[in-house]
């Protein structure tokens, strides 16, 4: 298992839900944090909590549907001299549930792809050169297991695209200590998942983070977080590393 103490992680959507829990979890592992939200004020609580755990942290803001704001956020991180070693692209948007799915508007696709595919990949592209130069990096992109539901076509299509481009990009780094993987938290009772979801947000840990701690230099795998519920981090990482590679 990789020791990440003292490294810097960027967590998008860190103000609540799984992003919030992931921030606390990573801070307990000694990881310094850049915490993202659409509004920086939303992250003040989690920022104070992770600092109380002894790590350094600060907050950045960006509306992920506005790529200019995403680029500005990345530039701000650079201007602070922060070397991002770990990215958890956790933030996502479920645009709508269209019961009459044949009336799905084009805007569902436009907005969903900007937030769920384009923004995470722009973040990856921005920080990957530095990871490669330093010889270390971990990227974990959050996907979804939604399938066969045209009612959620914008969201599921964007996540399917994220799977594809993450795995394709991961091949270019296979065998190095820069790894790219995907995590599916499962259907959890977050603001996105809603109150009827069968799983608590806490059940997604440590599964949503195992891709950050693997040390086997394999990329492109999708880790189903619910398969790791209740496990220690060490056992979860060992199970993750036993999962066959995709290349």
C-alpha positions as a Markdown table, in Angstrom:
| # | Residue | x | y | z |
|---|---|---|---|---|
| 1 | Unk | 0.0 | 0.0 | 0.0 |
| 2 | Unk | 1.3 | 3.5 | -0.9 |
| 3 | Unk | 2.0 | 5.9 | 2.0 |
| 4 | Unk | 0.5 | 9.2 | 1.0 |
| 5 | Unk | 1.4 | 11.2 | 4.1 |
| 6 | Unk | 2.6 | 14.7 | 3.2 |
| 7 | Unk | 1.3 | 14.6 | -0.3 |
| 8 | Unk | -1.3 | 17.0 | -1.8 |
| 9 | Unk | -4.7 | 15.8 | -3.0 |
| 10 | Unk | -7.4 | 17.8 | -4.9 |
| 11 | Unk | -10.9 | 16.7 | -4.0 |
| 12 | Unk | -13.8 | 18.1 | -6.1 |
| 13 | Unk | -17.2 | 18.4 | -4.5 |
| 14 | Unk | -15.6 | 18.3 | -1.0 |
| 15 | Unk | -18.2 | 20.3 | 0.9 |
| 16 | Unk | -20.7 | 17.5 | 1.4 |
| 17 | Unk | -21.5 | 13.8 | 0.9 |
| 18 | Unk | -18.9 | 11.4 | -0.2 |
| 19 | Unk | -16.4 | 14.2 | -1.0 |
| 20 | Unk | -16.7 | 15.5 | 2.5 |
| 21 | Unk | -16.1 | 12.0 | 4.0 |
| 22 | Unk | -13.2 | 11.4 | 1.6 |
| 23 | Unk | -11.6 | 14.7 | 2.7 |
| 24 | Unk | -11.8 | 13.7 | 6.4 |
| 25 | Unk | -10.5 | 10.2 | 5.6 |
| 26 | Unk | -7.5 | 11.5 | 3.6 |
| 27 | Unk | -6.6 | 14.0 | 6.3 |
| 28 | Unk | -6.5 | 11.1 | 8.8 |
| 29 | Unk | -3.9 | 9.5 | 6.5 |
| 30 | Unk | -1.8 | 12.7 | 6.7 |
| 31 | Unk | -2.7 | 14.0 | 3.2 |
| 32 | Unk | -2.8 | 17.7 | 2.6 |
| 33 | Unk | -5.9 | 18.9 | 0.8 |
| 34 | Unk | -7.1 | 21.3 | -1.9 |
| 35 | Unk | -10.9 | 21.3 | -1.3 |
| 36 | Unk | -13.2 | 22.3 | -4.2 |
| 37 | Unk | -16.8 | 23.5 | -4.2 |
| 38 | Unk | -18.9 | 25.8 | -6.4 |
| 39 | Unk | -18.7 | 28.3 | -3.6 |
| 40 | Unk | -15.7 | 28.4 | -1.4 |
| 41 | Unk | -17.8 | 29.2 | 1.7 |
| 42 | Unk | -19.4 | 25.8 | 1.4 |
| 43 | Unk | -16.0 | 24.2 | 2.2 |
| 44 | Unk | -15.1 | 26.3 | 5.3 |
| 45 | Unk | -16.4 | 23.6 | 7.7 |
| 46 | Unk | -14.5 | 20.7 | 6.2 |
| 47 | Unk | -11.4 | 22.9 | 5.8 |
| 48 | Unk | -11.4 | 23.7 | 9.5 |
| 49 | Unk | -12.0 | 20.0 | 10.4 |
| 50 | Unk | -9.1 | 18.6 | 8.3 |
| 51 | Unk | -6.8 | 21.3 | 9.5 |
| 52 | Unk | -7.7 | 20.2 | 13.1 |
| 53 | Unk | -6.4 | 16.8 | 12.1 |
| 54 | Unk | -3.0 | 18.2 | 11.5 |
| 55 | Unk | -2.8 | 18.6 | 7.7 |
| 56 | Unk | -2.5 | 21.7 | 5.5 |
| 57 | Unk | -5.6 | 22.6 | 3.4 |
| 58 | Unk | -7.2 | 25.4 | 1.5 |
| 59 | Unk | -10.3 | 25.9 | -0.6 |
| 60 | Unk | -10.8 | 26.7 | -4.3 |
| 61 | Unk | -14.0 | 27.3 | -6.2 |
| 62 | Unk | -15.3 | 26.7 | -9.7 |
| 63 | Unk | -18.5 | 26.0 | -11.4 |
| 64 | Unk | -17.6 | 22.8 | -13.3 |
| 65 | Unk | -20.0 | 23.5 | -16.1 |
| 66 | Unk | -17.9 | 26.6 | -16.9 |
| 67 | Unk | -14.6 | 25.3 | -18.2 |
| 68 | Unk | -13.1 | 28.8 | -17.9 |
| 69 | Unk | -13.7 | 28.6 | -14.2 |
| 70 | Unk | -12.1 | 25.1 | -14.1 |
| 71 | Unk | -9.0 | 26.4 | -15.9 |
| 72 | Unk | -8.9 | 29.4 | -13.5 |
| 73 | Unk | -9.1 | 27.1 | -10.5 |
| 74 | Unk | -6.2 | 24.9 | -11.8 |
| 75 | Unk | -4.1 | 28.1 | -12.4 |
| 76 | Unk | -4.8 | 29.3 | -8.9 |
| 77 | Unk | -3.5 | 26.0 | -7.5 |
| 78 | Unk | -0.4 | 26.4 | -9.6 |
| 79 | Unk | 0.1 | 29.9 | -8.4 |
| 80 | Unk | 0.2 | 28.7 | -4.8 |
| 81 | Unk | 3.0 | 26.4 | -5.7 |
| 82 | Unk | 1.0 | 23.3 | -4.8 |
| 83 | Unk | 2.1 | 20.1 | -6.4 |
| 84 | Unk | -1.0 | 18.0 | -6.8 |
| 85 | Unk | -0.1 | 14.3 | -6.4 |
| 86 | Unk | -3.6 | 12.9 | -6.0 |
| 87 | Unk | -6.9 | 13.8 | -7.7 |
| 88 | Unk | -10.3 | 12.6 | -6.6 |
| 89 | Unk | -12.8 | 13.8 | -9.2 |
| 90 | Unk | -15.7 | 13.3 | -7.0 |
| 91 | Unk | -18.1 | 16.1 | -8.0 |
| 92 | Unk | -20.9 | 15.2 | -10.3 |
| 93 | Unk | -24.3 | 16.3 | -11.5 |
| 94 | Unk | -27.4 | 14.2 | -12.2 |
| 95 | Unk | -29.2 | 16.6 | -14.4 |
| 96 | Unk | -32.7 | 15.1 | -14.4 |
| 97 | Unk | -34.8 | 12.0 | -14.3 |
| 98 | Unk | -36.9 | 12.0 | -17.5 |
| 99 | Unk | -39.9 | 9.7 | -17.1 |
| 100 | Unk | -40.9 | 10.6 | -20.7 |
| 101 | Unk | -37.4 | 9.9 | -21.9 |
| 102 | Unk | -38.2 | 10.5 | -25.5 |
| 103 | Unk | -38.5 | 14.2 | -24.7 |
| 104 | Unk | -35.0 | 14.3 | -23.2 |
| 105 | Unk | -33.6 | 17.8 | -24.2 |
| 106 | Unk | -30.2 | 18.2 | -25.8 |
| 107 | Unk | -29.3 | 20.4 | -22.8 |
| 108 | Unk | -29.2 | 17.3 | -20.6 |
| 109 | Unk | -26.3 | 16.0 | -22.6 |
| 110 | Unk | -24.6 | 19.4 | -22.9 |
| 111 | Unk | -24.6 | 20.1 | -19.1 |
| 112 | Unk | -24.0 | 16.5 | -18.0 |
| 113 | Unk | -21.0 | 16.1 | -20.3 |
| 114 | Unk | -19.4 | 19.4 | -19.2 |
| 115 | Unk | -19.7 | 18.5 | -15.5 |
| 116 | Unk | -19.2 | 14.8 | -15.5 |
| 117 | Unk | -16.8 | 14.2 | -18.3 |
| 118 | Unk | -15.1 | 17.4 | -19.7 |
| 119 | Unk | -14.3 | 19.1 | -16.4 |
| 120 | Unk | -12.7 | 16.1 | -14.7 |
| 121 | Unk | -10.7 | 15.4 | -17.8 |
| 122 | Unk | -9.5 | 19.0 | -18.1 |
| 123 | Unk | -8.3 | 18.7 | -14.5 |
| 124 | Unk | -6.5 | 15.4 | -15.3 |
| 125 | Unk | -4.8 | 16.9 | -18.4 |
| 126 | Unk | -3.7 | 20.0 | -16.4 |
| 127 | Unk | -2.0 | 18.1 | -13.5 |
| 128 | Unk | -0.8 | 14.9 | -15.3 |
| 129 | Unk | 2.4 | 16.5 | -16.8 |
| 130 | Unk | 3.6 | 17.4 | -13.3 |
| 131 | Unk | 2.8 | 14.0 | -12.0 |
| 132 | Unk | 4.8 | 12.4 | -14.8 |
| 133 | Unk | 7.7 | 14.7 | -14.3 |
| 134 | Unk | 7.8 | 13.9 | -10.6 |
| 135 | Unk | 7.3 | 10.2 | -11.2 |
| 136 | Unk | 4.2 | 9.9 | -9.0 |
| 137 | Unk | 0.5 | 10.5 | -9.3 |
| 138 | Unk | -2.9 | 9.0 | -8.5 |
| 139 | Unk | -6.1 | 9.9 | -10.3 |
| 140 | Unk | -9.5 | 8.5 | -9.2 |
| 141 | Unk | -12.4 | 9.5 | -11.4 |
| 142 | Unk | -15.9 | 8.8 | -10.0 |
| 143 | Unk | -18.2 | 6.9 | -12.3 |
| 144 | Unk | -21.7 | 5.4 | -11.9 |
| 145 | Unk | -23.2 | 1.9 | -12.3 |
| 146 | Unk | -26.4 | 3.3 | -13.8 |
| 147 | Unk | -27.4 | 1.1 | -16.7 |
| 148 | Unk | -30.4 | 0.5 | -19.0 |
| 149 | Unk | -32.1 | 3.6 | -17.8 |
| 150 | Unk | -32.9 | 6.0 | -20.7 |
| 151 | Unk | -34.6 | 8.1 | -18.1 |
| 152 | Unk | -31.1 | 9.2 | -17.0 |
| 153 | Unk | -29.4 | 9.3 | -20.4 |
| 154 | Unk | -27.5 | 12.6 | -19.9 |
| 155 | Unk | -25.9 | 11.4 | -16.7 |
| 156 | Unk | -25.3 | 7.8 | -17.6 |
| 157 | Unk | -23.9 | 8.8 | -21.0 |
| 158 | Unk | -21.5 | 11.2 | -19.5 |
| 159 | Unk | -20.3 | 8.7 | -17.0 |
| 160 | Unk | -19.8 | 6.0 | -19.7 |
| 161 | Unk | -17.7 | 8.5 | -21.6 |
| 162 | Unk | -15.7 | 9.2 | -18.5 |
| 163 | Unk | -15.0 | 5.5 | -18.2 |
| 164 | Unk | -13.8 | 5.3 | -21.7 |
| 165 | Unk | -11.5 | 8.3 | -21.7 |
| 166 | Unk | -10.0 | 7.5 | -18.3 |
| 167 | Unk | -9.2 | 3.9 | -19.3 |
| 168 | Unk | -7.8 | 5.1 | -22.6 |
| 169 | Unk | -5.6 | 7.7 | -21.0 |
| 170 | Unk | -4.5 | 5.2 | -18.3 |
| 171 | Unk | -2.9 | 3.0 | -20.8 |
| 172 | Unk | -0.4 | 5.7 | -21.6 |
| 173 | Unk | 0.8 | 5.5 | -18.0 |
| 174 | Unk | 0.5 | 1.7 | -17.4 |
| 175 | Unk | 3.5 | 0.4 | -15.5 |
| 176 | Unk | 4.5 | 3.8 | -14.1 |
| 177 | Unk | 3.8 | 5.2 | -10.7 |
| 178 | Unk | 1.2 | 7.4 | -12.2 |
| 179 | Unk | -2.1 | 5.5 | -12.1 |
| 180 | Unk | -5.6 | 6.3 | -13.3 |
| 181 | Unk | -8.6 | 4.4 | -12.1 |
| 182 | Unk | -12.4 | 4.8 | -11.6 |
| 183 | Unk | -14.6 | 4.3 | -8.7 |
| 184 | Unk | -18.3 | 3.6 | -8.5 |
| 185 | Unk | -19.6 | 4.6 | -5.1 |
| 186 | Unk | -22.9 | 2.8 | -5.5 |
| 187 | Unk | -26.3 | 4.3 | -5.0 |
| 188 | Unk | -25.9 | 6.3 | -1.8 |
| 189 | Unk | -28.1 | 8.7 | 0.2 |
| 190 | Unk | -26.4 | 11.9 | -0.9 |
| 191 | Unk | -27.9 | 15.0 | -2.4 |
| 192 | Unk | -27.3 | 13.4 | -5.8 |
| 193 | Unk | -28.5 | 9.9 | -4.9 |
| 194 | Unk | -31.5 | 11.1 | -2.9 |
| 195 | Unk | -33.1 | 9.8 | 0.3 |
| 196 | Unk | -34.4 | 6.5 | -1.1 |
| 197 | Unk | -30.9 | 5.2 | -1.9 |
| 198 | Unk | -30.1 | 1.9 | -0.1 |
| 199 | Unk | -26.6 | 2.8 | 0.9 |
| 200 | Unk | -25.2 | 5.4 | 3.4 |
| 201 | Unk | -22.5 | 7.7 | 2.2 |
| 202 | Unk | -20.2 | 6.1 | 4.7 |
| 203 | Unk | -20.5 | 2.8 | 3.0 |
| 204 | Unk | -18.6 | 4.1 | 0.0 |
| 205 | Unk | -15.4 | 4.3 | 2.2 |
| 206 | Unk | -12.7 | 3.1 | 1.9 |
| 207 | Unk | -13.8 | 1.9 | -1.6 |
| 208 | Unk | -13.9 | 5.3 | -3.3 |
| 209 | Unk | -10.3 | 5.9 | -2.3 |
| 210 | Unk | -8.5 | 2.6 | -2.9 |
| 211 | Unk | -7.3 | 3.8 | -6.2 |
| 212 | Unk | -5.2 | 6.5 | -4.5 |
| 213 | Unk | -3.4 | 3.9 | -2.3 |
| 214 | Unk | -2.6 | 1.1 | -4.7 |
| 215 | Unk | 1.0 | 0.5 | -5.4 |
| 216 | Unk | 0.9 | -2.1 | -8.3 |
| 217 | Unk | 1.3 | 0.5 | -11.1 |
| 218 | Unk | -1.9 | -0.7 | -12.9 |
| 219 | Unk | -4.4 | 1.7 | -14.4 |
| 220 | Unk | -7.8 | 1.6 | -16.0 |
| 221 | Unk | -9.7 | -0.5 | -13.4 |
| 222 | Unk | -13.1 | 0.3 | -12.0 |
| 223 | Unk | -13.4 | -0.2 | -8.3 |
| 224 | Unk | -17.0 | -0.8 | -7.0 |
| 225 | Unk | -16.9 | 0.9 | -3.6 |
| 226 | Unk | -19.6 | -1.2 | -2.1 |
| 227 | Unk | -17.4 | -4.3 | -2.4 |
| 228 | Unk | -15.0 | -2.8 | 0.2 |
| 229 | Unk | -17.6 | -1.6 | 2.8 |
| 230 | Unk | -16.4 | -2.2 | 6.4 |
| 231 | Unk | -12.9 | -3.2 | 5.4 |
| 232 | Unk | -9.7 | -1.7 | 6.7 |
| 233 | Unk | -7.8 | 0.5 | 4.3 |
| 234 | Unk | -5.0 | -2.1 | 4.1 |
| 235 | Unk | -7.3 | -5.0 | 3.4 |
| 236 | Unk | -9.3 | -2.9 | 0.8 |
| 237 | Unk | -6.1 | -2.0 | -1.0 |
| 238 | Unk | -5.0 | -5.6 | -1.1 |
| 239 | Unk | -8.3 | -6.6 | -2.5 |
| 240 | Unk | -8.2 | -3.8 | -5.1 |
| 241 | Unk | -4.7 | -4.9 | -6.2 |
| 242 | Unk | -5.9 | -8.4 | -6.7 |
| 243 | Unk | -8.4 | -7.2 | -9.3 |
| 244 | Unk | -7.1 | -8.1 | -12.7 |
| 245 | Unk | -5.7 | -5.4 | -14.9 |
| 246 | Unk | -7.5 | -4.3 | -18.1 |
| 247 | Unk | -4.6 | -4.0 | -20.5 |
